[in-house]
Amino acid sequence: VQLSHLSSASSAAEPGAMAAEMVLNRRPGQPHGEVPLLPSSAGTPTFSPGSHSFPGRCSASTAKSLLFRFLPVLRWLPRYPVKDWLLGDIASGFSVGIMHLPQGLAYALLAGLPPVTGLYSSFYPVFLYFFFGTSRHNSVGPFAVISVMIGSVTDSLVPSEDFMEFINGTNVTAVNEAQRDAARVELVATITVLSGIFQVALGLLQFGFVVTYLSDPLVRGYTTAASVHVLISQLKNVFGVSLGEHSGPLSLFQAIYLLSLLPSCILQTFIEICKKLPETNVGTLVTAIIAMVAIFIVKELNHKFSAKLPMPIPIELITIIISTGISYGVNLNSKYGISVVGNIPSGLKPPVVPNASYFGQVVGNAFAIAVVGYAICISLGKIFALKHGYKVDSNQELIALGLSNFLGGFFQCFAISCSMSRSLVQESTGGNSQVAGVISSLVILVTILKIGELFHDLPKAILSAIIIINLKGMFKQFTDLRTLWKSNRVDLMVWVVTFIATLLLNLDIGLGASVAFALLTVIFRTQLPHYSILGRVTDTDVYKDVAEYKKAHEVPGIKIFRSSSTIYFANVEMYSDALKKKSGINVDRLIEKKKKALKKLKKQQKKAEKEKAKRKKVSSKPPCTTGQDKSRVLGGLCPAECHQHPHGEGVFPQDTEAECNGPGVAVIELSGEEGGTPAEPTLRSLGLPQPDFHAVILDFSPVNFVDTVSIKILKNIFRDFHEIEVDVFVASCPASVLAQLERGNFFSSTITKHCFFPSVNDAVLHINGGTRPAPVSTQPRHPHCHRAVGRQSRLASLPP
């Protein structure tokens, strides 16, 4: 029996019937309680596709499946089509490797680290991803947003001010860059290892869905704000000025304290740069401008002639080579004061254990880096997978990224993610698999071993120019504002709030605040759902909103109410209020009037009993007993004139009652038999207005869960409508919600499961006295749910 294919009607059936069905469908010899496996296309039994469980006992096949799951390279590499894919992967890997070189150097500068760490981060994680990754086109490695997140931590915990030293016994101080860089590398290695641990743990726990809380407007607003951080941080290298380091929460605005008292690091840095514009190094500025113009023009040509070029022109690498040569030949550093990269050591360094003492200080930053890095990586991976027709395992991608970061942290790497620009180049130049990543990592390995030291005289302004030009794609995301304004204002609010929060609160806290706001928008939207009254579409069993469908008409005497959201503590009060408002009557006011009328009637009864006792003392006349039906006059003995009333039968109309009992005295009829129990006073007998409907159906099809508060309010809804003589029924209630209602003690002697129906049409047929399917329970029905059937006379009297 494939349980997932059972219909909603069968899920509401009795447990015994379901058990009998399973027994009847069990194959001979199959043990009791064992659910058969689903047949695969090849005819061999397999597990359900949605299941992540494995057979209970350990076996060679189980170990093999686990190994293939955590090492996808074992699955696809033996089937690698060498003739078709190898040349494309080699060309693509070489092109991406050329891009890795300048971007690795530039993003290391962005992270506040020595340039060689960018080369390490372009080699170790990329090589490791080859074994564990499932995306064939993602180019993992240094990424601007992650680098600037790391840079904010290094500036905060290891500022340059802590490494100031006096020069040659003079009063002049300078930063000991060697000690500072060593301390920052140790800190960043710890962050990278910790973020890798978070990613691996989330992947093993099947928490790949955590990225679903980062909506597309949130991610785009966040990366746009991060690009502003990147741009401002690189202006000092463009203008050749030295600035103080400003980082940490709310520190981005401390710069304009005298202007607005609102601290902000970005504005502080920007204002400080403006103040130091007279100190601009003209040679540095000219170098940066020439490099940016050249890179921008060639990149535009690459984009325009992408179909004709076999591979994009590696303008970034060309710029680095030319500028390094010019800098070395002209000696730009000593003659014009242009800052250069400096020493880049050759060779690989042995692994170093991270400093665990930093864990407590960077745990929040590491988690934010882990989530943001994974979100960007999986988003790009799914785009390419959809385009080329393969699947990306989100949990395995989390593990692959985590292992790349975790192991890379021991080799002085900083946290990595996936770059859009490199991934597009990898795809457009013929990359078909992770082999392209291995080729690009080998290009970087050769650079680290033999070529890296040649870039000693590379101006930092060139690296800043490369970073700024590569931000063009993220700055284009400002056009989202116009698109979202037309399509979805709530998503626009998420984008704007994320952008502002990331600017004001720094990257890590801004991310948390943005996610919290995005979740609040979901809560607000569930608090303000669309409430509607449903009607039957002519000549069908379909029920639609009468306000939206002209052919939908209300069923006479029945109000069918539906909410577009589930019911829980935050919106159940509004659900109840909307139901009463949509019903067309003031339910609470009518209940209040009924209570007042009953209270007044009780006082009149007591007064009448006192008068009756007094009359018994002064008169011995027997009470009125004419007519077949007995009635009790609450005003005492009837005068003799009443026996000769023309109406006879002992049943007095309202005017006769007033004559016999005086004004304001009610007459309550008995059940028709002598000695019967008096009937409960009705709205009509109390002289109160009656609703023009006698039944309410609550459509629970959008409801997927209930809580204790909603259960309590639902009970009140049943009680309130019962007070005004209206029955309440529930239709299309999911089995899981029905179980939650039962566990929450929703059902009682007045509210039974017989008030629940599998569809709105079944409930309508029941109320109108038509046939319907078996109820969801076989318990005896309470008269409360029978009342609607006994009111056909009222239904017939209502206008069609």
GIHU-V710630 format. One line per field, one symbol per residue. ss: DSSP state (@ for helix, = for strand, . for the rest). psi: psi as a letter, one per 30 degrees, with the letter a starting at -180 (. if undefined). burial: I if it has 16 or more other C-alpha atoms within 10 Angstrom, else O. Layout:
BEGIN
ss=???
psi=???
burial=???
END
This chain:
BEGIN
ss=..@@@..@@@@...@@@@@@@@@@@............==.....==.............@@@@@@@@@@@..@@@@@@@..@@@@@@@@@@@@@@@@@@@@@@@@@@@@@....@@@@@@@..@@@@@@@@@.......==..@@@@@@@@@@@@@@..@@@@===......===.@@@@@@@@@@@@@@@@@@@@@@@@@@@@...@@@@@@..@@@@@@@@@@@@@@@@@@@@@@@@............==@@@@@@@...=@@@@@@@@@@@.@@@..@@@@@@@@@@@@@@@@@@@@@@@..........@@@@@@@@@@@@@@@@.@@@@@...=...............@@@@@@@@@@@@@@@@@@@@@@@@@@@@@@@@@.....@@@@@@@@@@@@@@@@.......==.@@@@@@@@@......@@@@@@@@@@@@@@@@@@@@@@@.=@@@@@@@@@@@.@@@@@@@@@@@@@@@@.@@@@@@@@@@@@@@@@@@@@@@@@@@@@@@@@@@@@@@@...=======.....===......==....======........@@@@@@@@@@@....@@@@@@@@@@@@@@@@@@@@@@@@@@@@@@@@............=........@@@@@.........@@@@@@@@.......=.........................=====........@@@@@@@@@@@@@@@@...=====...@@@@@@@@@.........@@@==..@@@@@@@@...............@@@@..@@@@@@@@@...
psi=kjffgklfeffglkeeeeeeeeeegklkfklkfkkllkklfffkkllkefkgllkelkleeeeeeeefefifffefefgkjeeefeeeeeeeeeeeeeeeeeeeeefeeefglkeffeeeffdeeeeefeeflfkffkjlakkeeeeeeeeeeeeefilfffgklkjhglfkllkjeeeeeeeeeeeeeeeeeeeeeeeeeeeeghgffffffjleeeeeeeeeeeeeeeeeffeefefhlkllkkllkgffgffhefefgjkkeeeeeeeeeeegefgkjeeeeeeeeeeeeeeeeeeeeeeeheffkelkkieeeeeeeeeeeeeeefheeeeggkkleakjkllkllkkkljfffeefgeeeeeeeeeeeeeeeeeeeeeeeeeghlkkjeeeeeeeeeeeeeeeffhhllklbkkeeeeeeeefggkfafeeeeeeeeeeeeeeeefeffgegkkfeeeeeeeeeffeeeffffffeeeeeeejeeeeeeeeeeeeeeeegleeeeeeeeeeeeeeeeeeeffilkklkllkkkglgkklkfffjefkkkkkgkkjkkkfllkaffgeeeeeeeeeeffgljeeeeeeeeeeeeeeeeeeeeeeeeeeeeeeefkgkllkgllekkkkjfgbkklffffgkfeafgjkleeeeeeeflkgklkkkaffkkglkklkkleeffglkklglgkkkjjgefkfllaeeeeeeeeeeeeefeeghkkklklhkleeeeeeeefghekaffjlffgklfleeeeeeeeggalllklflglkkkfeffeeeghfeeeffkk.
burial=OOOOOOOOIOOIOOOOOOOOOIOOOIOOOOOOOOOIOOOOOOOOOOOOOOOOOOOOOOOOOOOOOOOOOIIIIOOOOOOOOOOOIIOIIIIIIIIIIIIIIIIIIIIIIIIIIIIIIIIIIIIIIIIIIIIIIIIIIIIIIIIIIIIIIIIIIIIIIIIIOOIOOOOOOOOOOOOOOOOIIOIIIIIIIIIIIIIIIIIIOIIOOIOIOOIOOIIOIIIIIIIIIIIIIIIIIIIIIIIIIOOOIIIIIIIIIIIIOOOOOIIIIIIIIIOIIOOIOOOIIOIIIOIIIOIIOOIIOIIOOIOOOOOOOOIIOIIIIOIIIOIIIOIIOOOIIOOOOIIIIIOIIIOOOOOOOIOOOIIOOIIIIIIIIIIIIIIIIIIIIIOIIOOOOOOIIIIIIIIIIIIIIIIIIIIIIIIIIIIIOIIIIIIIIIIIIIIIIIIIIIIIIOIIOOOIIIIIIIIIIIIIIIIIIIIOOIOOOOOIIOOIOOOOOIIIIIIIIIIIIIIIIIIIIIIIIIIOIIIOIOOOOIIOOOIIIIIIIOOOOOIIIIOOOOOIIIIIIIIIIIIIIIIIIOIIIIIIOIIIOIIOOOIOOIIOIIOOIOOOIOOIIOOIOOOIOOOOOOOOOOOIOOOOOIIIIIIIIIOOOIOOOOOOOIIIOOOOIOOIIOOOIIIIIIOOOOOOOOOOOIIOOIOOOOIIIIIIIIIIIOIIIIOIIIIOIIOOIIIIIIIIIIIIIIIIIIIOIIOIIOOIOIOOOOIIIIIIIIIIIIIIOIIIOOOIOOIIOOOOIIOIIOIIOOIIOOIOOOOO
END
